[in-house]
Amino acid sequence: MKHLTILVPDGENNLSSIVGAYKIFSRANELRKPVFHIELAGVSASADFHGGLFSARPHKLISEIKRTDLVIIPSLNHNYQASTSINGELTDWIAKQYRGGAAVACICTGAFLLAASGLLDGKSCSTHWSTADDFRALYPKVKLQTDLLITDENGIYTNGGAYSFLNLILYLVEKYYDRETAIHCAKIFQIEIDRHSQSDFIIFQGQKTHGDELVKKAQDYIEHRLDEKIPTEELAASLAIGRRNFDRRFIKATGNTPTEYAQRVKMEVAKKAFETSRKSVNEVMFEVGYSDQKAFREVFRRITGLSPLEYRNRYNKDAA
């Protein structure tokens, strides 16, 4: 039988991702011949959650587990930087287990703890979209892809934010048990199976934590001219900078090209319009500077994973 270790980091972290992973894998074991011996493990004998309202007592300390087959790192909640800083022993243990042949899966902001081990360098990774700027600044060697719900690369699995961890656990159940068991667990716990994107959940806020004032001026220009089509050459010229140098600085500061940034800003405004009004697709399209229906729909679907009508029907009950 394989061994599954669900980690309980020190610090104020997320209890639901620990309990959820434990419950689903336990149910999978009941449905078929058990695949995993499941244990919670941490650096301390007990960990408190939500200001001491809840606590968890791991089965073992990590020092007692010499070898495991699958490690699950829970979400670190909003305390990801503080939790990462106090869990160095856990980070070293994760790296050692991976080098010894274990697979590693991290949930939501647990990606910060995994990235601190260096195991994600050069690899793809997802995490909660709201932490993307901090993650990129701290771990520039990691290929962050917040549009993806799940990444799977060389025995390392990551997932998006919050309760989307349930989809990662089902993905792992299918991989280690079988499709039938994953479907059964999906039905028992009422989880939508086979979700692959968190794009429609992302709220684009623009990356403003960089220190490039010229790029900030360009961002401000784009954000206040939503109904215009702004050629990058004209924008660069208005800021007295060459196009190639402008593109380079903009990508370095924001992670997007100027065109991609303008598209994301416009699509965020379009999403809000679909959520809160009865405006038609054409009305919204013109408001965000598009005159070609096909182009608007293609960009909207690429960014959100849904067509404009699908998005409106999902998030605006009155309009639907």
C-alpha positions as CSV (number, residue, x, y, z in Angstrom):
1,M,0.0,0.0,0.0
2,K,1.2,3.5,-0.8
3,H,1.6,6.2,1.8
4,L,-0.1,9.6,1.6
5,T,1.0,12.5,3.8
6,I,-1.3,15.5,4.2
7,L,0.8,18.2,5.8
8,V,-0.3,20.4,8.7
9,P,2.1,23.5,8.5
10,D,2.8,25.6,11.5
11,G,1.0,29.0,11.6
12,E,-2.5,30.1,10.9
13,N,-3.4,28.3,7.7
14,N,-6.4,26.7,6.0
15,L,-8.2,23.8,7.7
16,S,-10.8,23.1,5.0
17,S,-8.1,21.9,2.4
18,I,-6.7,19.5,5.0
19,V,-10.0,18.1,6.0
20,G,-11.3,18.0,2.5
21,A,-8.3,16.1,1.2
22,Y,-8.5,13.6,4.1
23,K,-12.2,12.9,3.7
24,I,-12.2,12.4,-0.1
25,F,-9.1,10.1,-0.1
26,S,-10.6,8.2,2.9
27,R,-13.9,7.7,0.9
28,A,-11.9,6.5,-2.2
29,N,-10.2,3.9,0.1
30,E,-13.6,2.7,1.2
31,L,-15.0,2.4,-2.4
32,R,-12.1,0.2,-3.7
33,K,-9.2,-1.8,-2.4
34,P,-7.4,0.9,-0.4
35,V,-4.6,2.5,-2.3
36,F,-3.2,4.8,0.4
37,H,-2.4,4.7,4.1
38,I,-3.3,8.3,4.9
39,E,-1.6,10.3,7.7
40,L,-1.5,13.9,8.7
41,A,2.0,15.1,9.5
42,G,3.5,18.4,10.8
43,V,6.4,19.9,12.6
44,S,4.3,20.4,15.8
45,A,2.0,18.0,17.7
46,S,-0.9,20.4,17.3
47,A,-1.9,23.4,15.1
48,D,-4.6,26.0,15.7
49,F,-6.9,27.5,13.0
50,H,-9.1,30.5,12.9
51,G,-7.8,32.1,16.1
52,G,-7.9,28.9,18.1
53,L,-11.5,28.1,17.2
54,F,-10.3,24.8,15.6
55,S,-7.2,22.7,16.0
56,A,-5.6,19.7,14.3
57,R,-3.4,17.1,15.9
58,P,-1.3,15.3,13.2
59,H,-0.9,11.6,13.4
60,K,2.9,12.0,13.2
61,L,5.7,14.5,13.1
62,I,7.4,14.7,9.7
63,S,10.6,13.5,11.3
64,E,8.9,10.2,11.9
65,I,8.1,9.7,8.2
66,K,11.2,8.6,6.4
67,R,9.5,7.9,3.0
68,T,6.1,8.7,1.5
69,D,4.6,8.4,-2.0
70,L,2.4,11.5,-2.2
71,V,2.6,14.7,-0.3
72,I,-0.3,17.2,-0.1
73,I,0.5,20.8,0.9
74,P,-2.7,22.6,2.0
75,S,-3.6,26.2,1.4
76,L,-1.7,28.7,3.5
77,N,-4.7,31.0,3.4
78,H,-3.9,34.8,3.4
79,N,-0.8,34.2,5.6
80,Y,1.3,32.6,2.9
81,Q,4.4,34.7,3.4
82,A,4.4,34.4,7.2
83,S,3.7,30.7,7.0
84,T,6.5,30.1,4.4
85,S,9.0,31.9,6.7
86,I,8.3,29.7,9.7
87,N,8.1,26.4,7.9
88,G,11.6,26.0,6.7
89,E,11.9,22.5,8.2
90,L,8.7,21.4,6.3
91,T,10.1,22.9,3.1
92,D,13.3,20.9,3.4
93,W,11.4,17.7,4.1
94,I,9.2,18.2,1.0
95,A,12.2,18.6,-1.2
96,K,13.8,15.5,0.3
97,Q,10.7,13.4,-0.2
98,Y,10.4,14.6,-3.9
99,R,14.1,13.7,-4.5
100,G,13.3,10.3,-3.0
101,G,10.5,9.6,-5.5
102,A,7.4,11.1,-3.9
103,A,4.9,13.1,-5.9
104,V,3.9,16.5,-4.4
105,A,0.6,18.3,-4.8
106,C,0.0,21.8,-3.4
107,I,-3.4,23.5,-2.9
108,C,-3.9,27.2,-3.6
109,T,-1.4,29.4,-1.7
110,G,0.4,26.2,-0.6
111,A,2.3,26.9,-3.9
112,F,4.3,29.5,-1.9
113,L,5.6,26.8,0.4
114,L,6.4,24.5,-2.5
115,A,8.1,27.3,-4.5
116,A,10.3,28.1,-1.5
117,S,11.8,24.5,-1.8
118,G,13.0,25.3,-5.3
119,L,11.1,22.4,-6.8
120,L,9.0,24.6,-9.0
121,D,11.8,26.5,-10.7
122,G,11.4,26.2,-14.4
123,K,8.0,24.4,-14.0
124,S,4.4,25.5,-14.5
125,C,2.4,26.4,-11.5
126,S,-1.1,27.7,-10.6
127,T,-2.3,29.4,-7.4
128,H,-5.0,31.8,-6.3
129,W,-5.3,34.6,-8.9
130,S,-5.3,37.3,-6.2
131,T,-1.8,36.4,-5.1
132,A,-0.2,36.3,-8.6
133,D,1.7,39.6,-8.2
134,D,3.3,38.5,-4.9
135,F,4.1,35.1,-6.3
136,R,5.8,36.4,-9.4
137,A,7.9,38.8,-7.4
138,L,9.0,36.2,-5.0
139,Y,9.5,33.3,-7.4
140,P,10.4,34.7,-10.9
141,K,11.9,31.4,-12.0
142,V,8.4,29.7,-11.8
143,K,6.1,29.7,-14.8
144,L,3.0,31.0,-13.1
145,Q,-0.3,30.2,-15.0
146,T,-3.2,31.4,-13.0
147,D,-5.7,30.6,-15.8
148,L,-5.1,26.9,-15.2
149,L,-7.1,25.1,-12.5
150,I,-4.6,22.2,-12.3
151,T,-1.0,21.8,-13.5
152,D,0.7,18.4,-13.7
153,E,4.4,18.3,-14.4
154,N,7.1,15.8,-13.4
155,G,5.3,14.5,-10.4
156,I,4.3,17.9,-9.1
157,Y,0.7,19.0,-9.1
158,T,-0.6,22.5,-8.3
159,N,-4.1,24.1,-8.4
160,G,-5.9,27.4,-8.4
161,G,-7.6,29.1,-5.5
162,A,-10.0,28.4,-2.6
163,Y,-12.4,25.5,-3.0
164,S,-11.1,24.5,-6.4
165,F,-8.8,22.2,-4.4
166,L,-11.6,19.7,-4.5
167,N,-11.0,19.4,-8.3
168,L,-7.3,18.7,-7.7
169,I,-8.2,16.0,-5.2
170,L,-10.6,14.3,-7.7
171,Y,-7.8,14.6,-10.3
172,L,-5.5,12.7,-8.0
173,V,-8.1,10.1,-7.1
174,E,-8.6,9.4,-10.8
175,K,-4.8,9.1,-11.3
176,Y,-4.1,6.8,-8.3
177,Y,-7.4,4.9,-8.2
178,D,-9.5,5.0,-11.4
179,R,-12.0,7.1,-13.3
180,E,-15.0,5.2,-11.7
181,T,-13.8,6.0,-8.2
182,A,-13.3,9.7,-9.1
183,I,-16.8,9.9,-10.5
184,H,-18.3,8.2,-7.4
185,C,-16.5,10.7,-5.1
186,A,-17.6,13.6,-7.3
187,K,-21.2,12.4,-6.9
188,I,-20.9,11.7,-3.1
189,F,-19.3,15.1,-2.4
190,Q,-21.2,16.9,-5.2
191,I,-18.2,18.3,-6.9
192,E,-18.2,19.3,-10.6
193,I,-15.7,16.9,-12.2
194,D,-13.3,17.8,-15.1
195,R,-13.0,21.5,-14.4
196,H,-9.7,22.7,-16.0
197,S,-9.8,26.5,-15.8
198,Q,-10.4,29.2,-13.2
199,S,-10.4,31.9,-15.8
200,D,-14.0,33.0,-15.2
201,F,-13.3,33.5,-11.5
202,I,-10.3,35.9,-12.0
203,I,-10.9,39.6,-11.2
204,F,-8.2,41.4,-13.2
205,Q,-6.9,44.3,-11.1
206,G,-3.8,45.3,-13.0
207,Q,-0.3,44.8,-11.8
208,K,0.7,48.1,-10.0
209,T,3.3,47.0,-7.5
210,H,6.2,47.5,-9.8
211,G,8.2,50.8,-9.7
212,D,8.3,51.7,-13.4
213,E,6.5,55.1,-13.5
214,L,6.4,55.2,-17.3
215,V,4.6,51.9,-17.4
216,K,2.2,53.2,-14.7
217,K,1.4,56.1,-17.0
218,A,0.7,53.7,-19.9
219,Q,-1.6,51.6,-17.6
220,D,-3.5,54.7,-16.6
221,Y,-3.8,55.8,-20.2
222,I,-5.2,52.4,-21.2
223,E,-7.6,52.2,-18.3
224,H,-9.2,55.6,-18.9
225,R,-9.7,55.0,-22.7
226,L,-11.8,51.9,-22.6
227,D,-13.9,52.8,-25.7
228,E,-10.8,53.4,-27.8
229,K,-8.6,51.1,-29.8
230,I,-5.1,52.2,-28.8
231,P,-2.2,51.1,-31.2
232,T,0.9,50.3,-29.2
233,E,3.0,52.3,-31.5
234,E,1.0,55.5,-30.7
235,L,1.0,54.8,-27.0
236,A,4.8,54.4,-27.0
237,A,5.3,57.5,-29.1
238,S,3.1,59.5,-26.7
239,L,5.4,58.5,-23.9
240,A,8.5,59.3,-25.9
241,I,9.9,55.8,-25.9
242,G,10.7,53.3,-28.7
243,R,8.3,50.5,-29.3
244,R,10.6,47.6,-28.6
245,N,11.9,49.2,-25.4
246,F,8.4,50.0,-24.3
247,D,7.2,46.4,-24.9
248,R,10.2,45.1,-22.9
249,R,9.6,47.4,-19.9
250,F,5.8,46.8,-20.0
251,I,6.2,43.0,-20.0
252,K,8.8,43.1,-17.2
253,A,6.6,45.3,-15.0
254,T,3.2,43.6,-15.6
255,G,3.7,40.2,-17.1
256,N,1.6,41.2,-20.1
257,T,2.3,42.9,-23.4
258,P,0.5,46.3,-23.8
259,T,-2.1,44.7,-26.1
260,E,-2.8,41.8,-23.6
261,Y,-3.1,44.3,-20.8
262,A,-5.6,46.4,-22.7
263,Q,-7.6,43.3,-23.6
264,R,-7.7,42.2,-19.9
265,V,-8.8,45.6,-18.7
266,K,-11.5,45.8,-21.4
267,M,-12.8,42.3,-20.7
268,E,-12.9,43.0,-16.9
269,V,-15.2,46.0,-17.6
270,A,-17.3,43.8,-20.0
271,K,-17.6,41.1,-17.3
272,K,-18.9,43.7,-14.8
273,A,-21.4,44.9,-17.4
274,F,-22.7,41.4,-18.0
275,E,-22.9,40.7,-14.3
276,T,-24.8,43.9,-13.3
277,S,-26.9,45.1,-16.3
278,R,-29.2,43.9,-19.0
279,K,-27.1,45.4,-21.8
280,S,-26.8,43.4,-25.0
281,V,-23.5,41.8,-26.1
282,N,-23.2,44.5,-28.8
283,E,-23.8,47.4,-26.4
284,V,-21.1,46.1,-24.1
285,M,-18.8,45.4,-27.0
286,F,-19.0,49.0,-28.3
287,E,-18.5,50.4,-24.7
288,V,-15.1,48.6,-24.5
289,G,-13.9,49.7,-27.9
290,Y,-14.7,46.8,-30.1
291,S,-16.6,47.0,-33.4
292,D,-16.0,43.4,-34.6
293,Q,-18.3,40.8,-32.9
294,K,-16.1,37.9,-33.8
295,A,-12.9,39.6,-32.4
296,F,-14.7,40.6,-29.2
297,R,-16.1,37.1,-28.6
298,E,-12.8,35.4,-29.3
299,V,-10.9,37.7,-26.8
300,F,-13.7,37.3,-24.2
301,R,-13.6,33.5,-24.4
302,R,-9.8,33.3,-24.4
303,I,-9.7,35.3,-21.1
304,T,-12.8,34.0,-19.3
305,G,-13.2,30.5,-20.8
306,L,-16.8,31.4,-21.6
307,S,-18.7,33.2,-24.4
308,P,-20.2,36.5,-23.5
309,L,-23.7,35.0,-23.4
310,E,-22.5,32.0,-21.3
311,Y,-20.9,34.4,-18.9
312,R,-24.0,36.6,-18.5
313,N,-26.3,33.6,-18.1
314,R,-24.0,32.2,-15.3
315,Y,-23.5,35.4,-13.3
316,N,-26.6,37.5,-14.0
317,K,-29.8,35.8,-13.0
318,D,-32.0,38.7,-14.0
319,A,-30.5,39.0,-17.4
320,A,-30.6,35.2,-18.0
